[in-house]
Amino acid sequence: MLKITNVYKTFNVGTINEKRALEDVNLTLNDGDFVTVIGGNGAGKSTLQNVISGATTPDSGKIEINGIDITKFPEHKRAKYIGRVFQDPMLGTASDMWIEENLALAYKRGENRSPFRWMISNDKENQFKMSLAKLGLGLEDRMKSKVKLLSGGQRQAITLLMATIKKPDLLMLDEHTAALDPKTASLVLNLTNEIIELDKITTLMITHNMRDAINYGNRLIMMDQGKIIYDVSGDEKKKLTVEDLLKKFNQTKDAPSDAMILG
Amino acid sequence: MLGSLLGAIGQGVIWGVMVLGIFITYKILNVSDLTVDGSFATGGAVFAVTALANIDPTICLIIAMMAGGVCGFITGLLHTKCKIPAILAGILTQLGLYSINLRILGDKANVSIANIDTNITFLAHLTNLPHSRAGMLLGIIVSIICIIFLYSLLGTEFGASIRATGNNEKMIRALGVNTDNIKLFGITLSNMLIGLSGAMLVEMNKYADVGMGKGAIVYGLASIVIGEVFFRRFSNFGIRLFSSVFGCILFFIIRAIVIRLGLKANDMQLISAIIVVIALAMPIFKENMAMRNRGASNA
């Protein structure tokens, strides 16, 4: 369970570029919630993710996971609870290392890494092979290939597997299909959905694509100027249409970007 | 001729331990650490004064190695805790070390250990080899131990996180690794090997010199580059580590040839600088050439 209470974040305080990125944000994700987050550029979506992941420290407020206050934890300590997939497929994997080495790194997320234990054992190798086979991309036969030889979609699929190979308390997806071509994007998104539903992973997915935000997940939140301005779930969300969302957007000061309308 | 060839190999394996250290920072951690020139001399200076104090020479080597490690640790702290760019942090440490090394040597530019028992004299005694051959033997033994140690370390869970830190820092941090600590560890370990190498060179030359580390970083990079020419196709870490030492041996053979051709030993600084520049610039030139060719064929 993720609980965010009264979080504020302002960048460049006291300068002409002062920018309030988050203003009194309150959000509680229940176990198994799959929440999609939409909002225009500068709405605070990324800052929200960054304060949760620890890449940014909030000015005030509190962030808890499973009742543990992680507000002051550095990024690497929060990894114990959080699995992440970034927008850039290059960022989620170590390109000069093998596929199975990447998975082995992820398998130890948030744990001590021993200098006296080999990173890869036969047991692990078999387990990784089975997990890769589930992706249906034929990567189980290329365990000893360097990740840099793979396509963006394949890399993103591996990053997704890495983020979930040890079930995280929270999975954060930061526009993780935005850099992929439409066909690959939908493949990765379906894969995402399958994994999340299978393991009932609590998920926060930022997207620029309104249709994806509506089609996936059980709850949708819309952000604008650092605030959550819309929060729907259950049946109400199921009935939501792109037109409804556009109407909501037009009520805000920021007009939606082209990408959102086209998506 | 054979004599100078064997002499070059001897120098190559001893400096090769330093190249392994540079390999850790430059190739694995992707950090350009310029502490080398200072920590190499620190290792040598510490060995000389401890050996002169009649401490067991093997323990002297270990103390010299630790001294090198301390130098690296300082650079690591400057880089990770004070957020000083790695190159500058290394230069600052190196600069400061010059004064410290002079102090260690008792304000003398060089200190002789001609009549002191060292590991090399011990090996020479044991095997009946002349001093320089025994030095080569010591270099080979230590290089092999270092290669095996590093190869094993890099295959462990912890070692993998060192490699990942050099490869994709953001990713491995998101997987729970404190990358600052990893860098601190890596730079320290690197300079331990560099200090050890400096100490062995003092054993070999029978004196320590405050300027003995001058240009060491460039020699090291040139060695790595030369090794890669021969072992480019291998991605196995054991072979890549071996390749660094091999490159260093070749470097000293080239140096011997250059001297034989009538150039001075000091010219090697320029030659190694040129080797490194060519190696670093080559990929860019190749790319430009490929672009030009593509442009020509499209026209």
Contacts between the chains, C-beta under 8 A, distances in Angstrom:
chain1	res1	chain2	res2	distance
A	53	B	174	7.3
A	74	B	178	7.6
A	75	B	173	5.4
A	75	B	174	7.2
A	76	B	173	5.0
A	76	B	176	5.3
A	76	B	177	5.8
A	76	B	178	4.9
A	76	B	179	7.2
A	77	B	176	7.3
A	79	B	173	7.4
A	79	B	174	5.9
A	79	B	175	5.6
A	79	B	176	3.2
A	79	B	177	7.8
A	80	B	176	6.0
A	82	B	174	7.9
A	84	B	174	4.9
A	86	B	170	7.7
A	91	B	168	7.0
A	91	B	170	5.6
A	91	B	171	6.3
A	92	B	171	6.0
A	93	B	168	6.9
A	93	B	171	6.5
A	94	B	163	7.4
A	94	B	164	4.8
A	94	B	167	4.0
A	94	B	168	4.5
A	94	B	171	6.1
A	94	B	172	7.2
A	95	B	167	6.6
A	95	B	168	6.9
A	96	B	163	7.8
A	96	B	167	4.9
A	97	B	160	7.7
A	97	B	163	6.5
A	97	B	164	6.7
A	97	B	167	6.1
A	101	B	160	6.3
A	104	B	157	7.7
A	104	B	160	6.6
A	105	B	160	5.9
A	105	B	161	6.9
A	105	B	164	5.5
A	105	B	172	6.7
A	105	B	175	5.8
A	106	B	175	5.8
A	108	B	157	5.9
A	108	B	175	7.4
A	108	B	176	7.6
A	109	B	175	4.7
A	109	B	176	5.2
A	110	B	175	7.5
A	110	B	176	3.9
A	111	B	176	7.0
A	113	B	156	7.7
A	113	B	157	4.0
A	113	B	158	4.6
A	113	B	160	7.3
A	113	B	161	5.1
A	113	B	177	7.1
A	114	B	156	6.5
A	114	B	157	5.1
A	114	B	158	6.0
A	115	B	153	6.5
A	115	B	156	5.1
A	115	B	157	7.5
A	115	B	158	3.9
A	115	B	159	6.8
A	116	B	156	6.6
A	117	B	156	6.0
A	117	B	157	5.4
A	118	B	155	5.7
A	118	B	156	6.1
A	118	B	157	7.6
A	119	B	155	6.4
A	119	B	156	6.1
A	119	B	157	4.8
A	119	B	159	7.3
A	119	B	160	4.3
A	146	B	235	7.5
A	162	B	175	7.7
